[in-house]
Amino acid sequence: MQRGDVPASAAVRGPDAHLIGRLTGREHLVLALLLQRMSNHQIGRAMGISIHEVKRHVSNVLVEFNCSDRMEVALVAQRLGLDSSYHAIFVKKDRPQ
């Protein structure tokens, strides 16, 4: 998935809906895991990537959403209507079969 690719099933609404389209596939997955209240270490284990890479993706999500912390990202995501189905879309999509 390239930057800006969002599955049709990830219905996003609100004035900030354009924000979600600016994320890469990995950033979408990191966001989904952040919304599940996972720590960087938990995200790294779930995705099979280094903590350094997780921090880079989290930082990119913060920048794209113009947020200063995870709580603010969660509030923006809530405003966008992202919920547990968003998590299911990206976790399922990124996992090998």
DODOKOL-474888 format. One record per residue (C-alpha): x, y, z; residue number from 1. Coordinates in nm, 3 decimals, decimal comma. Example, Ala and Ser with C-alpha at 12.3 -4.5 7.8 and 13.67 -1.06 7.14 Angstrom:
2
+---------+---------+---------+-----+
!       X !       Y !       Z !   n !
+---------+---------+---------+-----+
!   1,230 !  -0,450 !   0,780 !   1 !
!   1,367 !  -0,106 !   0,714 !   2 !
+---------+---------+---------+-----+
//
This chain:
97
+---------+---------+---------+-----+
!       X !       Y !       Z !   n !
+---------+---------+---------+-----+
!   0,000 !   0,000 !   0,000 !   1 !
!   0,140 !   0,340 !  -0,098 !   2 !
!   0,099 !   0,673 !   0,077 !   3 !
!  -0,259 !   0,782 !   0,037 !   4 !
!  -0,403 !   0,435 !  -0,035 !   5 !
!  -0,696 !   0,369 !   0,198 !   6 !
!  -0,921 !   0,064 !   0,164 !   7 !
!  -1,279 !   0,152 !   0,073 !   8 !
!  -1,391 !  -0,029 !   0,389 !   9 !
!  -1,208 !   0,229 !   0,603 !  10 !
!  -1,486 !   0,487 !   0,586 !  11 !
!  -1,360 !   0,818 !   0,721 !  12 !
!  -1,569 !   1,124 !   0,787 !  13 !
!  -1,536 !   1,479 !   0,908 !  14 !
!  -1,340 !   1,790 !   0,814 !  15 !
!  -1,006 !   1,617 !   0,883 !  16 !
!  -1,080 !   1,314 !   0,662 !  17 !
!  -0,800 !   1,413 !   0,420 !  18 !
!  -0,544 !   1,338 !   0,694 !  19 !
!  -0,593 !   0,963 !   0,678 !  20 !
!  -0,515 !   0,952 !   0,307 !  21 !
!  -0,167 !   1,090 !   0,365 !  22 !
!  -0,046 !   0,786 !   0,562 !  23 !
!   0,151 !   0,493 !   0,419 !  24 !
!   0,030 !   0,136 !   0,470 !  25 !
!   0,272 !   0,087 !   0,760 !  26 !
!   0,162 !   0,415 !   0,916 !  27 !
!  -0,201 !   0,303 !   0,891 !  28 !
!  -0,110 !  -0,017 !   1,074 !  29 !
!   0,085 !   0,174 !   1,342 !  30 !
!  -0,212 !   0,408 !   1,386 !  31 !
!  -0,447 !   0,110 !   1,419 !  32 !
!  -0,221 !  -0,042 !   1,686 !  33 !
!  -0,184 !   0,294 !   1,864 !  34 !
!  -0,562 !   0,311 !   1,882 !  35 !
!  -0,548 !  -0,029 !   2,055 !  36 !
!  -0,331 !   0,142 !   2,321 !  37 !
!  -0,020 !  -0,059 !   2,234 !  38 !
!   0,322 !   0,063 !   2,343 !  39 !
!   0,606 !   0,107 !   2,093 !  40 !
!   0,755 !  -0,224 !   2,206 !  41 !
!   0,421 !  -0,404 !   2,159 !  42 !
!   0,378 !  -0,248 !   1,814 !  43 !
!   0,730 !  -0,354 !   1,717 !  44 !
!   0,663 !  -0,713 !   1,823 !  45 !
!   0,324 !  -0,719 !   1,649 !  46 !
!   0,470 !  -0,585 !   1,325 !  47 !
!   0,807 !  -0,760 !   1,344 !  48 !
!   1,002 !  -0,434 !   1,319 !  49 !
!   1,258 !  -0,257 !   1,535 !  50 !
!   1,167 !  -0,006 !   1,804 !  51 !
!   1,355 !   0,256 !   1,601 !  52 !
!   1,129 !   0,191 !   1,301 !  53 !
!   0,818 !   0,203 !   1,523 !  54 !
!   0,925 !   0,540 !   1,661 !  55 !
!   0,977 !   0,671 !   1,307 !  56 !
!   0,628 !   0,558 !   1,201 !  57 !
!   0,468 !   0,702 !   1,518 !  58 !
!   0,650 !   1,030 !   1,457 !  59 !
!   0,523 !   1,037 !   1,097 !  60 !
!   0,165 !   0,979 !   1,215 !  61 !
!   0,200 !   1,263 !   1,469 !  62 !
!   0,332 !   1,497 !   1,198 !  63 !
!   0,066 !   1,401 !   0,942 !  64 !
!  -0,212 !   1,448 !   1,199 !  65 !
!  -0,046 !   1,768 !   1,332 !  66 !
!  -0,055 !   1,621 !   1,684 !  67 !
!   0,189 !   1,643 !   1,972 !  68 !
!   0,111 !   1,309 !   2,140 !  69 !
!  -0,076 !   0,979 !   2,114 !  70 !
!  -0,378 !   1,108 !   2,304 !  71 !
!  -0,426 !   1,386 !   2,053 !  72 !
!  -0,396 !   1,133 !   1,767 !  73 !
!  -0,665 !   0,922 !   1,936 !  74 !
!  -0,895 !   1,225 !   1,958 !  75 !
!  -0,844 !   1,309 !   1,590 !  76 !
!  -0,903 !   0,943 !   1,497 !  77 !
!  -1,225 !   0,946 !   1,699 !  78 !
!  -1,335 !   1,263 !   1,518 !  79 !
!  -1,263 !   1,081 !   1,190 !  80 !
!  -1,485 !   0,794 !   1,296 !  81 !
!  -1,204 !   0,538 !   1,315 !  82 !
!  -1,290 !   0,247 !   1,543 !  83 !
!  -1,206 !  -0,120 !   1,598 !  84 !
!  -1,304 !  -0,204 !   1,240 !  85 !
!  -1,019 !   0,023 !   1,125 !  86 !
!  -0,783 !  -0,189 !   1,333 !  87 !
!  -0,920 !  -0,511 !   1,186 !  88 !
!  -0,876 !  -0,386 !   0,828 !  89 !
!  -0,509 !  -0,304 !   0,863 !  90 !
!  -0,403 !  -0,588 !   1,089 !  91 !
!  -0,570 !  -0,845 !   0,863 !  92 !
!  -0,434 !  -0,681 !   0,548 !  93 !
!  -0,072 !  -0,670 !   0,673 !  94 !
!  -0,054 !  -1,025 !   0,816 !  95 !
!   0,076 !  -1,307 !   0,597 !  96 !
!  -0,179 !  -1,579 !   0,524 !  97 !
+---------+---------+---------+-----+
//
